[in-house]
Amino acid sequence: MAARTKMSREDRAKQFMPFAALKGFDEAIRKMEEECAKSNAGLMYDPDKIKRDEEEYDE
């Protein structure tokens, strides 16, 4: 049986480093959240606007 050489601490640490399987995914989600927040700004806090939007769908 062949003896294995001992792995350096640096190489061993690289095995356990987090990595992004989908590069740019986190940034894309953050950007989408910001865009949604801007387009829905005030919607959560304006019951009259919600009621008007619901009436448009009823027609």
PDB file with SEQRES, HELIX, SHEET and CRYST1 records, atoms N, CA, C and O in Angstrom:
SEQRES   1 A   59  MET ALA ALA ARG THR LYS MET SER ARG GLU ASP ARG ALA          
SEQRES   2 A   59  LYS GLN PHE MET PRO PHE ALA ALA LEU LYS GLY PHE ASP          
SEQRES   3 A   59  GLU ALA ILE ARG LYS MET GLU GLU GLU CYS ALA LYS SER          
SEQRES   4 A   59  ASN ALA GLY LEU MET TYR ASP PRO ASP LYS ILE LYS ARG          
SEQRES   5 A   59  ASP GLU GLU GLU TYR ASP GLU                                  
HELIX    1 AA1 ARG A    9  GLN A   15  1                                   7    
HELIX    2 AA2 PHE A   25  SER A   39  1                                  15    
HELIX    3 AA3 PRO A   47  ASP A   58  1                                  12    
CRYST1    1.000    1.000    1.000  90.00  90.00  90.00 P 1           1          
ATOM      1  N   MET A   1       0.847  -1.176   0.000  1.00  0.00           N  
ATOM      2  CA  MET A   1       0.000   0.000   0.000  1.00  0.00           C  
ATOM      3  C   MET A   1       0.893   1.241   0.000  1.00  0.00           C  
ATOM      4  O   MET A   1       1.842   1.336   0.778  1.00  0.00           O  
ATOM      5  N   ALA A   2       0.579   2.179  -0.875  1.00  0.00           N  
ATOM      6  CA  ALA A   2       1.381   3.400  -0.990  1.00  0.00           C  
ATOM      7  C   ALA A   2       1.010   4.379   0.113  1.00  0.00           C  
ATOM      8  O   ALA A   2      -0.164   4.556   0.439  1.00  0.00           O  
ATOM      9  N   ALA A   3       2.013   5.000   0.673  1.00  0.00           N  
ATOM     10  CA  ALA A   3       1.780   5.996   1.728  1.00  0.00           C  
ATOM     11  C   ALA A   3       1.398   7.327   1.096  1.00  0.00           C  
ATOM     12  O   ALA A   3       1.984   7.751   0.100  1.00  0.00           O  
ATOM     13  N   ARG A   4       0.428   7.959   1.680  1.00  0.00           N  
ATOM     14  CA  ARG A   4       0.020   9.277   1.173  1.00  0.00           C  
ATOM     15  C   ARG A   4       0.872  10.354   1.808  1.00  0.00           C  
ATOM     16  O   ARG A   4       1.292  10.242   2.959  1.00  0.00           O  
ATOM     17  N   THR A   5       1.120  11.401   1.038  1.00  0.00           N  
ATOM     18  CA  THR A   5       1.843  12.540   1.605  1.00  0.00           C  
ATOM     19  C   THR A   5       0.853  13.385   2.377  1.00  0.00           C  
ATOM     20  O   THR A   5      -0.318  13.486   2.012  1.00  0.00           O  
ATOM     21  N   LYS A   6       1.327  13.975   3.424  1.00  0.00           N  
ATOM     22  CA  LYS A   6       0.459  14.790   4.266  1.00  0.00           C  
ATOM     23  C   LYS A   6       0.097  16.081   3.537  1.00  0.00           C  
ATOM     24  O   LYS A   6       0.958  16.756   2.973  1.00  0.00           O  
ATOM     25  N   MET A   7      -1.170  16.405   3.558  1.00  0.00           N  
ATOM     26  CA  MET A   7      -1.665  17.615   2.900  1.00  0.00           C  
ATOM     27  C   MET A   7      -1.330  18.837   3.756  1.00  0.00           C  
ATOM     28  O   MET A   7      -1.415  18.792   4.984  1.00  0.00           O  
ATOM     29  N   SER A   8      -0.952  19.915   3.099  1.00  0.00           N  
ATOM     30  CA  SER A   8      -0.640  21.140   3.843  1.00  0.00           C  
ATOM     31  C   SER A   8      -1.916  21.721   4.450  1.00  0.00           C  
ATOM     32  O   SER A   8      -3.018  21.456   3.972  1.00  0.00           O  
ATOM     33  N   ARG A   9      -1.757  22.495   5.479  1.00  0.00           N  
ATOM     34  CA  ARG A   9      -2.931  23.124   6.114  1.00  0.00           C  
ATOM     35  C   ARG A   9      -3.683  24.006   5.128  1.00  0.00           C  
ATOM     36  O   ARG A   9      -4.914  24.034   5.122  1.00  0.00           O  
ATOM     37  N   GLU A  10      -2.947  24.717   4.303  1.00  0.00           N  
ATOM     38  CA  GLU A  10      -3.576  25.613   3.326  1.00  0.00           C  
ATOM     39  C   GLU A  10      -4.447  24.828   2.348  1.00  0.00           C  
ATOM     40  O   GLU A  10      -5.586  25.211   2.081  1.00  0.00           O  
ATOM     41  N   ASP A  11      -3.914  23.736   1.817  1.00  0.00           N  
ATOM     42  CA  ASP A  11      -4.687  22.919   0.878  1.00  0.00           C  
ATOM     43  C   ASP A  11      -5.895  22.283   1.562  1.00  0.00           C  
ATOM     44  O   ASP A  11      -6.976  22.191   0.980  1.00  0.00           O  
ATOM     45  N   ARG A  12      -5.698  21.854   2.786  1.00  0.00           N  
ATOM     46  CA  ARG A  12      -6.805  21.249   3.531  1.00  0.00           C  
ATOM     47  C   ARG A  12      -7.900  22.285   3.788  1.00  0.00           C  
ATOM     48  O   ARG A  12      -9.083  21.970   3.665  1.00  0.00           O  
ATOM     49  N   ALA A  13      -7.524  23.508   4.142  1.00  0.00           N  
ATOM     50  CA  ALA A  13      -8.497  24.566   4.409  1.00  0.00           C  
ATOM     51  C   ALA A  13      -9.302  24.896   3.156  1.00  0.00           C  
ATOM     52  O   ALA A  13     -10.489  25.207   3.252  1.00  0.00           O  
ATOM     53  N   LYS A  14      -8.676  24.834   1.990  1.00  0.00           N  
ATOM     54  CA  LYS A  14      -9.377  25.141   0.736  1.00  0.00           C  
ATOM     55  C   LYS A  14     -10.547  24.195   0.493  1.00  0.00           C  
ATOM     56  O   LYS A  14     -11.533  24.571  -0.141  1.00  0.00           O  
ATOM     57  N   GLN A  15     -10.436  22.970   0.994  1.00  0.00           N  
ATOM     58  CA  GLN A  15     -11.519  22.002   0.799  1.00  0.00           C  
ATOM     59  C   GLN A  15     -12.802  22.440   1.498  1.00  0.00           C  
ATOM     60  O   GLN A  15     -13.904  22.107   1.064  1.00  0.00           O  
ATOM     61  N   PHE A  16     -12.643  23.184   2.574  1.00  0.00           N  
ATOM     62  CA  PHE A  16     -13.805  23.534   3.384  1.00  0.00           C  
ATOM     63  C   PHE A  16     -14.254  24.974   3.200  1.00  0.00           C  
ATOM     64  O   PHE A  16     -15.163  25.432   3.893  1.00  0.00           O  
ATOM     65  N   MET A  17     -13.636  25.685   2.288  1.00  0.00           N  
ATOM     66  CA  MET A  17     -14.027  27.076   2.032  1.00  0.00           C  
ATOM     67  C   MET A  17     -15.381  27.105   1.338  1.00  0.00           C  
ATOM     68  O   MET A  17     -15.649  26.274   0.471  1.00  0.00           O  
ATOM     69  N   PRO A  18     -16.233  28.045   1.707  1.00  0.00           N  
ATOM     70  CA  PRO A  18     -17.516  28.158   1.002  1.00  0.00           C  
ATOM     71  C   PRO A  18     -17.275  28.636  -0.430  1.00  0.00           C  
ATOM     72  O   PRO A  18     -16.317  29.355  -0.713  1.00  0.00           O  
ATOM     73  N   PHE A  19     -18.145  28.227  -1.298  1.00  0.00           N  
ATOM     74  CA  PHE A  19     -18.049  28.671  -2.681  1.00  0.00           C  
ATOM     75  C   PHE A  19     -19.452  28.922  -3.207  1.00  0.00           C  
ATOM     76  O   PHE A  19     -20.427  28.369  -2.699  1.00  0.00           O  
ATOM     77  N   ALA A  20     -19.542  29.751  -4.217  1.00  0.00           N  
ATOM     78  CA  ALA A  20     -20.839  30.065  -4.830  1.00  0.00           C  
ATOM     79  C   ALA A  20     -21.004  29.169  -6.053  1.00  0.00           C  
ATOM     80  O   ALA A  20     -20.308  29.341  -7.054  1.00  0.00           O  
ATOM     81  N   ALA A  21     -21.913  28.229  -5.971  1.00  0.00           N  
ATOM     82  CA  ALA A  21     -22.154  27.328  -7.095  1.00  0.00           C  
ATOM     83  C   ALA A  21     -22.745  28.104  -8.276  1.00  0.00           C  
ATOM     84  O   ALA A  21     -22.486  27.779  -9.435  1.00  0.00           O  
ATOM     85  N   LEU A  22     -23.531  29.121  -7.973  1.00  0.00           N  
ATOM     86  CA  LEU A  22     -24.126  29.960  -9.009  1.00  0.00           C  
ATOM     87  C   LEU A  22     -23.532  31.358  -8.871  1.00  0.00           C  
ATOM     88  O   LEU A  22     -24.009  32.164  -8.072  1.00  0.00           O  
ATOM     89  N   LYS A  23     -22.509  31.639  -9.637  1.00  0.00           N  
ATOM     90  CA  LYS A  23     -21.838  32.926  -9.520  1.00  0.00           C  
ATOM     91  C   LYS A  23     -22.789  34.057  -9.877  1.00  0.00           C  
ATOM     92  O   LYS A  23     -23.471  34.011 -10.900  1.00  0.00           O  
ATOM     93  N   GLY A  24     -22.826  35.069  -9.026  1.00  0.00           N  
ATOM     94  CA  GLY A  24     -23.667  36.230  -9.272  1.00  0.00           C  
ATOM     95  C   GLY A  24     -25.103  36.064  -8.808  1.00  0.00           C  
ATOM     96  O   GLY A  24     -25.882  37.014  -8.880  1.00  0.00           O  
ATOM     97  N   PHE A  25     -25.472  34.881  -8.333  1.00  0.00           N  
ATOM     98  CA  PHE A  25     -26.857  34.626  -7.938  1.00  0.00           C  
ATOM     99  C   PHE A  25     -27.283  35.502  -6.769  1.00  0.00           C  
ATOM    100  O   PHE A  25     -28.360  36.098  -6.798  1.00  0.00           O  
ATOM    101  N   ASP A  26     -26.435  35.584  -5.731  1.00  0.00           N  
ATOM    102  CA  ASP A  26     -26.770  36.401  -4.563  1.00  0.00           C  
ATOM    103  C   ASP A  26     -26.968  37.862  -4.952  1.00  0.00           C  
ATOM    104  O   ASP A  26     -27.891  38.518  -4.468  1.00  0.00           O  
ATOM    105  N   GLU A  27     -26.106  38.368  -5.822  1.00  0.00           N  
ATOM    106  CA  GLU A  27     -26.217  39.763  -6.262  1.00  0.00           C  
ATOM    107  C   GLU A  27     -27.492  39.966  -7.078  1.00  0.00           C  
ATOM    108  O   GLU A  27     -28.158  40.991  -6.937  1.00  0.00           O  
ATOM    109  N   ALA A  28     -27.835  39.004  -7.923  1.00  0.00           N  
ATOM    110  CA  ALA A  28     -29.053  39.110  -8.730  1.00  0.00           C  
ATOM    111  C   ALA A  28     -30.296  39.124  -7.843  1.00  0.00           C  
ATOM    112  O   ALA A  28     -31.231  39.882  -8.101  1.00  0.00           O  
ATOM    113  N   ILE A  29     -30.315  38.299  -6.806  1.00  0.00           N  
ATOM    114  CA  ILE A  29     -31.448  38.268  -5.875  1.00  0.00           C  
ATOM    115  C   ILE A  29     -31.551  39.602  -5.140  1.00  0.00           C  
ATOM    116  O   ILE A  29     -32.642  40.155  -5.004  1.00  0.00           O  
ATOM    117  N   ARG A  30     -30.426  40.114  -4.669  1.00  0.00           N  
ATOM    118  CA  ARG A  30     -30.432  41.399  -3.957  1.00  0.00           C  
ATOM    119  C   ARG A  30     -30.946  42.520  -4.862  1.00  0.00           C  
ATOM    120  O   ARG A  30     -31.725  43.369  -4.429  1.00  0.00           O  
ATOM    121  N   LYS A  31     -30.503  42.515  -6.120  1.00  0.00           N  
ATOM    122  CA  LYS A  31     -30.940  43.546  -7.067  1.00  0.00           C  
ATOM    123  C   LYS A  31     -32.445  43.442  -7.323  1.00  0.00           C  
ATOM    124  O   LYS A  31     -33.144  44.454  -7.377  1.00  0.00           O  
ATOM    125  N   MET A  32     -32.935  42.213  -7.481  1.00  0.00           N  
ATOM    126  CA  MET A  32     -34.366  42.009  -7.715  1.00  0.00           C  
ATOM    127  C   MET A  32     -35.188  42.466  -6.502  1.00  0.00           C  
ATOM    128  O   MET A  32     -36.254  43.061  -6.660  1.00  0.00           O  
ATOM    129  N   GLU A  33     -34.690  42.186  -5.297  1.00  0.00           N  
ATOM    130  CA  GLU A  33     -35.386  42.626  -4.088  1.00  0.00           C  
ATOM    131  C   GLU A  33     -35.475  44.145  -4.042  1.00  0.00           C  
ATOM    132  O   GLU A  33     -36.515  44.700  -3.687  1.00  0.00           O  
ATOM    133  N   GLU A  34     -34.377  44.822  -4.404  1.00  0.00           N  
ATOM    134  CA  GLU A  34     -34.386  46.291  -4.412  1.00  0.00           C  
ATOM    135  C   GLU A  34     -35.375  46.829  -5.433  1.00  0.00           C  
ATOM    136  O   GLU A  34     -36.108  47.775  -5.146  1.00  0.00           O  
ATOM    137  N   GLU A  35     -35.404  46.233  -6.629  1.00  0.00           N  
ATOM    138  CA  GLU A  35     -36.330  46.689  -7.672  1.00  0.00           C  
ATOM    139  C   GLU A  35     -37.777  46.486  -7.246  1.00  0.00           C  
ATOM    140  O   GLU A  35     -38.626  47.349  -7.468  1.00  0.00           O  
ATOM    141  N   CYS A  36     -38.049  45.346  -6.635  1.00  0.00           N  
ATOM    142  CA  CYS A  36     -39.415  45.066  -6.168  1.00  0.00           C  
ATOM    143  C   CYS A  36     -39.804  46.036  -5.058  1.00  0.00           C  
ATOM    144  O   CYS A  36     -40.935  46.517  -5.009  1.00  0.00           O  
ATOM    145  N   ALA A  37     -38.862  46.316  -4.173  1.00  0.00           N  
ATOM    146  CA  ALA A  37     -39.150  47.238  -3.085  1.00  0.00           C  
ATOM    147  C   ALA A  37     -39.453  48.636  -3.628  1.00  0.00           C  
ATOM    148  O   ALA A  37     -40.333  49.329  -3.118  1.00  0.00           O  
ATOM    149  N   LYS A  38     -38.718  49.044  -4.667  1.00  0.00           N  
ATOM    150  CA  LYS A  38     -38.956  50.369  -5.262  1.00  0.00           C  
ATOM    151  C   LYS A  38     -40.308  50.412  -5.966  1.00  0.00           C  
ATOM    152  O   LYS A  38     -41.047  51.388  -5.828  1.00  0.00           O  
ATOM    153  N   SER A  39     -40.637  49.366  -6.716  1.00  0.00           N  
ATOM    154  CA  SER A  39     -41.893  49.376  -7.466  1.00  0.00           C  
ATOM    155  C   SER A  39     -43.097  49.210  -6.550  1.00  0.00           C  
ATOM    156  O   SER A  39     -44.200  49.637  -6.892  1.00  0.00           O  
ATOM    157  N   ASN A  40     -42.896  48.596  -5.392  1.00  0.00           N  
ATOM    158  CA  ASN A  40     -43.984  48.409  -4.442  1.00  0.00           C  
ATOM    159  C   ASN A  40     -43.918  49.401  -3.290  1.00  0.00           C  
ATOM    160  O   ASN A  40     -44.639  49.262  -2.302  1.00  0.00           O  
ATOM    161  N   ALA A  41     -43.063  50.388  -3.418  1.00  0.00           N  
ATOM    162  CA  ALA A  41     -42.895  51.364  -2.336  1.00  0.00           C  
ATOM    163  C   ALA A  41     -44.231  52.008  -2.009  1.00  0.00           C  
ATOM    164  O   ALA A  41     -44.912  52.522  -2.896  1.00  0.00           O  
ATOM    165  N   GLY A  42     -44.597  51.980  -0.765  1.00  0.00           N  
ATOM    166  CA  GLY A  42     -45.838  52.595  -0.330  1.00  0.00           C  
ATOM    167  C   GLY A  42     -47.040  51.682  -0.449  1.00  0.00           C  
ATOM    168  O   GLY A  42     -48.063  51.934   0.189  1.00  0.00           O  
ATOM    169  N   LEU A  43     -46.949  50.640  -1.239  1.00  0.00           N  
ATOM    170  CA  LEU A  43     -48.089  49.746  -1.428  1.00  0.00           C  
ATOM    171  C   LEU A  43     -48.513  49.111  -0.119  1.00  0.00           C  
ATOM    172  O   LEU A  43     -49.705  48.988   0.164  1.00  0.00           O  
ATOM    173  N   MET A  44     -47.552  48.715   0.666  1.00  0.00           N  
ATOM    174  CA  MET A  44     -47.866  48.057   1.932  1.00  0.00           C  
ATOM    175  C   MET A  44     -48.477  49.038   2.939  1.00  0.00           C  
ATOM    176  O   MET A  44     -49.180  48.628   3.863  1.00  0.00           O  
ATOM    177  N   TYR A  45     -48.208  50.309   2.759  1.00  0.00           N  
ATOM    178  CA  TYR A  45     -48.617  51.284   3.762  1.00  0.00           C  
ATOM    179  C   TYR A  45     -49.758  52.178   3.289  1.00  0.00           C  
ATOM    180  O   TYR A  45     -50.149  53.109   3.993  1.00  0.00           O  
ATOM    181  N   ASP A  46     -50.287  51.905   2.115  1.00  0.00           N  
ATOM    182  CA  ASP A  46     -51.347  52.752   1.568  1.00  0.00           C  
ATOM    183  C   ASP A  46     -52.576  51.892   1.271  1.00  0.00           C  
ATOM    184  O   ASP A  46     -52.723  51.390   0.157  1.00  0.00           O  
ATOM    185  N   PRO A  47     -53.460  51.720   2.257  1.00  0.00           N  
ATOM    186  CA  PRO A  47     -54.633  50.867   2.047  1.00  0.00           C  
ATOM    187  C   PRO A  47     -55.538  51.365   0.925  1.00  0.00           C  
ATOM    188  O   PRO A  47     -56.194  50.558   0.266  1.00  0.00           O  
ATOM    189  N   ASP A  48     -55.590  52.686   0.691  1.00  0.00           N  
ATOM    190  CA  ASP A  48     -56.418  53.211  -0.396  1.00  0.00           C  
ATOM    191  C   ASP A  48     -55.903  52.741  -1.748  1.00  0.00           C  
ATOM    192  O   ASP A  48     -56.692  52.408  -2.633  1.00  0.00           O  
ATOM    193  N   LYS A  49     -54.581  52.711  -1.913  1.00  0.00           N  
ATOM    194  CA  LYS A  49     -54.000  52.252  -3.170  1.00  0.00           C  
ATOM    195  C   LYS A  49     -54.314  50.770  -3.381  1.00  0.00           C  
ATOM    196  O   LYS A  49     -54.626  50.357  -4.498  1.00  0.00           O  
ATOM    197  N   ILE A  50     -54.234  49.984  -2.337  1.00  0.00           N  
ATOM    198  CA  ILE A  50     -54.546  48.563  -2.450  1.00  0.00           C  
ATOM    199  C   ILE A  50     -55.996  48.390  -2.877  1.00  0.00           C  
ATOM    200  O   ILE A  50     -56.291  47.566  -3.743  1.00  0.00           O  
ATOM    201  N   LYS A  51     -56.903  49.153  -2.283  1.00  0.00           N  
ATOM    202  CA  LYS A  51     -58.321  49.049  -2.613  1.00  0.00           C  
ATOM    203  C   LYS A  51     -58.557  49.446  -4.074  1.00  0.00           C  
ATOM    204  O   LYS A  51     -59.333  48.792  -4.770  1.00  0.00           O  
ATOM    205  N   ARG A  52     -57.898  50.507  -4.543  1.00  0.00           N  
ATOM    206  CA  ARG A  52     -58.060  50.930  -5.943  1.00  0.00           C  
ATOM    207  C   ARG A  52     -57.568  49.835  -6.885  1.00  0.00           C  
ATOM    208  O   ARG A  52     -58.206  49.542  -7.896  1.00  0.00           O  
ATOM    209  N   ASP A  53     -56.419  49.227  -6.540  1.00  0.00           N  
ATOM    210  CA  ASP A  53     -55.890  48.162  -7.401  1.00  0.00           C  
ATOM    211  C   ASP A  53     -56.835  46.972  -7.438  1.00  0.00           C  
ATOM    212  O   ASP A  53     -57.007  46.363  -8.494  1.00  0.00           O  
ATOM    213  N   GLU A  54     -57.443  46.630  -6.334  1.00  0.00           N  
ATOM    214  CA  GLU A  54     -58.370  45.500  -6.285  1.00  0.00           C  
ATOM    215  C   GLU A  54     -59.611  45.800  -7.126  1.00  0.00           C  
ATOM    216  O   GLU A  54     -60.138  44.903  -7.785  1.00  0.00           O  
ATOM    217  N   GLU A  55     -60.077  47.030  -7.112  1.00  0.00           N  
ATOM    218  CA  GLU A  55     -61.251  47.415  -7.899  1.00  0.00           C  
ATOM    219  C   GLU A  55     -60.970  47.301  -9.388  1.00  0.00           C  
ATOM    220  O   GLU A  55     -61.856  46.937 -10.161  1.00  0.00           O  
ATOM    221  N   GLU A  56     -59.730  47.614  -9.800  1.00  0.00           N  
ATOM    222  CA  GLU A  56     -59.377  47.483 -11.205  1.00  0.00           C  
ATOM    223  C   GLU A  56     -59.475  46.039 -11.672  1.00  0.00           C  
ATOM    224  O   GLU A  56     -59.870  45.784 -12.809  1.00  0.00           O  
ATOM    225  N   TYR A  57     -59.122  45.091 -10.812  1.00  0.00           N  
ATOM    226  CA  TYR A  57     -59.201  43.692 -11.176  1.00  0.00           C  
ATOM    227  C   TYR A  57     -60.638  43.176 -11.195  1.00  0.00           C  
ATOM    228  O   TYR A  57     -60.948  42.234 -11.924  1.00  0.00           O  
ATOM    229  N   ASP A  58     -61.506  43.779 -10.407  1.00  0.00           N  
ATOM    230  CA  ASP A  58     -62.906  43.341 -10.347  1.00  0.00           C  
ATOM    231  C   ASP A  58     -63.657  43.681 -11.623  1.00  0.00           C  
ATOM    232  O   ASP A  58     -64.644  43.020 -11.944  1.00  0.00           O  
ATOM    233  N   GLU A  59     -63.223  44.680 -12.348  1.00  0.00           N  
ATOM    234  CA  GLU A  59     -63.943  45.130 -13.545  1.00  0.00           C  
ATOM    235  C   GLU A  59     -63.805  44.190 -14.688  1.00  0.00           C  
ATOM    236  O   GLU A  59     -64.356  44.437 -15.761  1.00  0.00           O  
TER     237      GLU A  59                                                      
END                                                                             
